[in-house]
Amino acid sequence: MTQVAPAPPEALEDLKNSEAASMPHSPLNGSTPHDNSGDADARDAAAISDFENHVNPTMARLLKFMGFDSVEVAARGAIVVDSHGREFLDCLGGYGTMSVGHSHPRVVAAVKEQLDRMAFSSRVLFNEPQARLAKKLAEITPGDLQFAFFSNSGAEAAEAALKIARMSTGRTNLVSAIGSYHGKTLGALSVSGRDKYKTPFAPLLPGCVNVPYNDIAALEDAVDESVAALLLEPIQGEGGIIVPDDDYLRAARVLCDRHGALLVCDEVQTGLGRTGKMWGCDWPGVRPDLMLLAKALSGGCIPIGAVVGTARTWTIWDDNPLIHSSTFGGNPLACACALAALEVIEEEKLVESSQRQGEKLMARLRQTQSKYPGCVKEVRGRGLMLGFEFTHEDIGGLAIAALAQHNVLAAYSLNNPRVMRFEPPLNITDEQVEWAAGAFEKAVAQTAELVGEIDIEDAS
Ligand SMILES: Cc1ncc(COP(=O)(O)O)c(C=O)c1O
């Protein structure tokens, strides 16, 4: 879930009343089923009230406060359509999940085909899609990663990795970075790096240490013979799109080798082309012992997570093949979906597209940054994992609302509310890059004007 910083209500009201930018033609224009009468309002009201009364009242209030007051009804590629037929460019993409875009026809076809044949597994006979996916991951991941354990989410993949690390090293201590995000289950939370989300649930796992990110000296102090694993994101996503020096992961590799600890690369957000290379750890050319995957592996359709590991790490199941398991993990539907998503990524050259479109988008966003340095402190990232750091977190809140007025969906980084990110589908078109960049420029301009009026203190 994404944190949305509060913004002054009058400022948001101004944004709501401002004239929304005209939207370029999108692939779904005129072809999407939606209610074009008062029925849409009734539908929105019912869904929002049900959400408020039965899901998460605080989140419902926050979304309404930000100006989101309709339900999503359809999506294709980078476009999401609401109940009124309004089309949004999805630059959040399920927090970096929609790498192949919404409802990619090949992925949907593969899921339908598997669904018609066998929706789930007996869990006794061999599961062919799972075996094929594990082999495929062994082929496309760096180094000698060979085995895969499948889960249903990134957090569960992190949980499995912690147990694999403990079992294969016989150690319990874990090192990870401040600002990191590995999920919200208790184990994953223990190694995540923001106290705000950890303190209310203390005590968490003992023996976990968070060190400053991109700080080799801090790693040298923390990694020793007691450490089972060092977990690092190749680029911190929820930490605020923090790109470390290439030497950082290389030094982590050397330290882990020296002290017999496992290097775990959490590629849940960076993996599968998001950064303009297949894996985030390809930038420094580092080979981890364990790699975590989720998000884009789902093809934007069926949830799946995975931890992929070397033979040396894979001792946990030696004496008991069920010592760690998941009923739904590795189900044939999710695995068939992931296999199709991987084919799409390869055949449509989405890694290259991420690099190319990311460079274009970054250049345009930086033009806006240079025009409004009082609002936008920095634009950074790699490929289509782009973050903009605002000079004040309330400015980010205003900018997100303003972007929505221009039909672009975006959100904060969970552990760094000053940083908003764009993580659109990797097959985003040139026209959509322009749409995103143009909306960003208008949103920042509007926000800069408002900030001038309401005098938000520059806390940079
Ligand atoms: C790097 C990283 N690891 C793990 C997770 C947790 O994944 P999930 O939300 O599927 O549990 C996330 C989610 O944002 C993530 O960005």
The ligand as a Gaussian input file, in Angstrom:
#p B3LYP/6-31G(d) Opt

LIG

0 1
 C       11.564000      -4.831000      -3.209000
 C       10.287000      -5.427000      -2.690000
 N       10.327000      -6.581000      -2.010000
 C        9.221000      -7.159000      -1.528000
 C        7.985000      -6.566000      -1.702000
 C        6.756000      -7.208000      -1.143000
 O        5.970000      -7.740000      -2.170000
 P        4.441000      -8.062000      -1.917000
 O        3.719000      -6.772000      -1.788000
 O        4.036000      -8.861000      -3.132000
 O        4.360000      -8.880000      -0.667000
 C        7.889000      -5.362000      -2.416000
 C        6.601000      -4.694000      -2.608000
 O        6.490000      -3.537000      -2.953000
 C        9.069000      -4.770000      -2.913000
 O        9.049000      -3.610000      -3.585000

